[in-house]
């Protein structure tokens, strides 16, 4: 099993930046497709970004495209989400995820492994 722990959340003003980190242990993340999800108060969990095992392919939700960047460092067993030009609408708990099946990120979100989340609050 792989364990995922997020960090880097906090309070930031509109237009600011944060970098979220996801530290994995138990197994190398090179085995997994990695992703970030978020859940705002009163809303469903939604996909933010996905990166394939090699890092050669990434996808983003339309709402964050051009502002957020997902990356991975397999040697450090970590995944990152760089968040720029933050908006109040980005306020949510952000979750790191891992799964060997790329298609699960685009179907029913039945992801094998989840972190416990880190809170991002963007003030206006």
N, C-alpha and C positions, 0 to 999 in steps of 0.2 A: 504494500500500500504506500501511497505517497501522501504526505501531509503538506498543507499549504497555509502560509501565514502572511497576511497582508500588513503593510505599514505605509506611512507617509500621508495619511489623511489629516485633515485639520480644517481650520477656518481661513478663508481667503476672500479678498474683495473681488468684485467684478473686474475682469481683465487680467487678473493675476494668474499664476502658474503653480502647479504642484506636480511632483513625480511620485507615483505609487509604486511600491515594490512588492513582489510576491516571492517569498523564500520557500523553496521546496526541500523536503527531506524524506528519507526512506527509499526513494528511487530516483534515478536521473530523469530530468524532464525531457531529455532528448527522445524519450520513448513516447511523449505525448504532444498532441496538439493543445495549445494553451490559449486561454481567452480571459477576457474581462467582461463582467456583467455589472449592472447597477439596478438599484431599486429605490425609488423615491417614496416618500410617505404616501400611503394610500394607493399606490400603483403597483403593477406587476413587475417582476424582475425582467429586465430587457438586456439584450446583447449590446455590447459596446464595441469590442474589437476581438479579432481572432488572428493567431499567427500559427503557421504550420511548423512541423518539426524542424525543418531546415532553416526556417526564418525567411525563406525566399518569397513567400506569399502572405499577404496580410489583407484583411477586410475590416471595414468600419461601418458602424451605423451612420446613416446620412446626417444625423444631428451632430455628430462629432467630427466628421470628415474634414480634414484640413486644419483641425485644432489639436487633435489627440494623435499620439503615435505609440503603437505597441512594439516592444522589442524583447528579445530574449538573449541570455548569456548562458548557454548550456554548461560551460566550464564552471560558472559560479552557481549553477542550478537555480537561476532566478529569472523572473519575468518582470517587465516594467511597463508602466503606462504614463507617458509624459502628457500632461494636460496643460494646454496653453489657452489664452483668451477665454478664461472661464466665465460662465454665465450663471445667474441664479437657477436656471433650469437644470444645471448640472448637479445640483445638490441631491445627494443620494448616498446610500451605503454601496460601496464598490466591492465586488467579489472576484477573486481569482478562481479559475477553473481549469481542470485538466481532464482530457479524455483521449483515448487512442483513435476514436472514430470522428473524423472531421464533420461528417454529415449531421451528427447530433447537435451541433451548434446552430443548425439551420432548420431543425425540425421541432421536436418537442422538448428540447433542453434537458433531456435525461442524462445529464453529465455525471460521470463517475465520481469525480472528486471536486470538493469545494473548500475554499477557505471560509473563515468566520466573518470576514468583511472588515472594511475600514470606512469611517464616515468622512465624507467631504461636504462641507458647508460653504456656499458661495453667497456672500452678503451683497446687497444692492446699495 
